[in-house]
Amino acid sequence: MKKSRISLFIIAKNEESKIAKCILSTRGLVSEVIVVNSFSKDKTALVCRELGAQVYNRAFDGFTSQKNYALSKVTGDWALNLDADETISPELKEEIAQAVKNPAFSGYDIPFCNYFLGKKMRFSGLNKEKHLRLVKTKR
């Protein structure tokens, strides 16, 4: 069976201090990184290029539009969408690597943890959020 290629895509603006950690957390999992940069005033684009990302500058015209544009640039069989300040754990990285081997599903919701003032949110409903973040690109 052919190994599935996973593309990471991120939309960003002025994320120089956070985006490297995001990209590096996916090393060994993704075959390409696409960043749609909304004309950052800091070194976001430079940091991304230094980490091997393909950077496209595009004026921000809404989250959906930006993410759809980024998705149109991926070449992998699967697309993983992260925000520039998000990272994946080693356990989630392994779970994603196994999940993409299952042809029965076209997408996966990924639960995540919210932090406020450095503390993990455990109550208020924010601890149960999931978002569709991993999708087959041909579907």
C-alpha positions in Angstrom: 0.0 0.0 0.0 1.3 3.5 -1.0 2.2 5.7 2.0 -0.1 8.7 2.3 1.5 12.1 2.0 0.4 14.7 4.6 0.5 18.5 3.9 0.4 21.0 6.7 -1.2 24.3 6.0 -1.3 27.4 8.2 -2.6 30.9 7.8 -0.6 33.5 9.6 0.0 37.2 10.3 2.8 38.4 12.6 3.4 35.0 14.2 7.2 35.1 14.2 7.5 34.1 17.8 5.1 31.1 17.6 5.1 29.6 14.1 8.4 27.7 14.3 7.2 25.6 17.2 4.1 24.8 15.3 6.0 23.7 12.2 8.6 21.8 14.1 6.0 19.8 16.0 4.9 18.2 12.7 8.4 17.2 11.5 8.6 13.6 10.4 4.8 13.6 9.8 4.2 16.1 7.0 5.8 16.1 3.6 5.2 19.8 2.9 4.3 23.0 4.8 2.2 25.7 3.2 1.9 29.1 4.9 -0.5 31.8 3.7 1.0 34.9 5.2 -1.2 38.1 5.4 1.7 40.5 4.8 3.2 40.2 8.3 5.3 43.1 9.5 7.6 40.8 11.5 9.8 37.9 10.3 7.0 35.3 10.0 7.7 34.6 6.3 11.4 34.4 6.8 11.1 32.0 9.7 8.8 29.8 7.7 11.0 29.7 4.6 14.0 28.8 6.8 12.0 25.8 8.0 11.3 24.7 4.4 7.8 26.1 4.1 6.3 27.4 0.9 5.0 30.9 1.7 2.3 32.7 -0.2 1.5 36.3 0.6 -2.2 37.1 0.4 -4.3 39.9 1.9 -6.6 38.6 4.6 -10.2 38.5 3.5 -11.6 36.1 6.1 -10.6 32.9 7.8 -12.6 30.6 5.5 -11.2 32.3 2.3 -7.6 32.2 3.6 -7.9 28.6 4.6 -9.5 27.5 1.4 -6.7 29.3 -0.5 -4.1 27.5 1.6 -5.8 24.2 1.0 -5.8 24.8 -2.7 -2.0 24.9 -2.6 -1.4 21.5 -0.9 -0.2 18.5 -2.9 -0.5 15.8 -0.3 -3.2 13.1 0.0 -4.2 14.5 3.3 -4.2 18.1 4.7 -3.6 19.0 8.3 -4.6 22.5 9.3 -3.1 24.1 12.4 -3.2 27.6 13.7 0.3 29.2 14.0 0.2 29.0 17.8 -0.8 25.4 17.9 1.4 22.3 18.2 0.8 18.6 18.1 2.0 16.2 20.7 4.2 13.2 19.8 1.2 11.0 20.7 -1.1 12.9 18.3 1.6 12.8 15.6 1.6 9.0 15.9 -2.2 8.8 15.9 -2.4 10.9 12.8 0.2 8.7 11.1 -2.0 5.7 11.8 -5.3 7.4 11.0 -4.3 8.3 7.4 -3.8 4.6 6.7 -7.5 4.0 7.1 -9.3 4.6 3.7 -12.7 4.4 5.4 -12.6 8.0 6.6 -12.2 11.3 4.7 -11.6 13.5 7.7 -10.9 13.6 11.4 -11.9 15.9 14.2 -9.0 16.7 16.5 -9.7 17.6 20.1 -7.5 20.3 21.6 -6.7 22.0 24.8 -7.3 25.7 25.4 -5.0 27.6 27.8 -5.7 30.9 29.5 -3.0 32.8 31.3 -0.8 29.7 31.1 -3.3 27.3 32.6 -5.2 24.6 30.8 -8.9 25.3 30.7 -10.7 22.3 32.3 -14.2 23.7 32.7 -16.5 26.2 31.0 -17.0 24.0 27.9 -13.7 25.0 26.3 -12.2 21.7 27.3 -14.5 19.7 25.0 -13.8 21.5 21.7 -13.0 19.5 18.5 -12.4 20.8 15.0 -12.1 19.2 11.7 -8.4 19.6 11.1 -7.3 16.5 9.0 -9.0 15.9 5.7 -8.4 13.9 2.5 -7.6 16.5 -0.2 -9.5 14.7 -2.9 -12.8 14.8 -1.1 
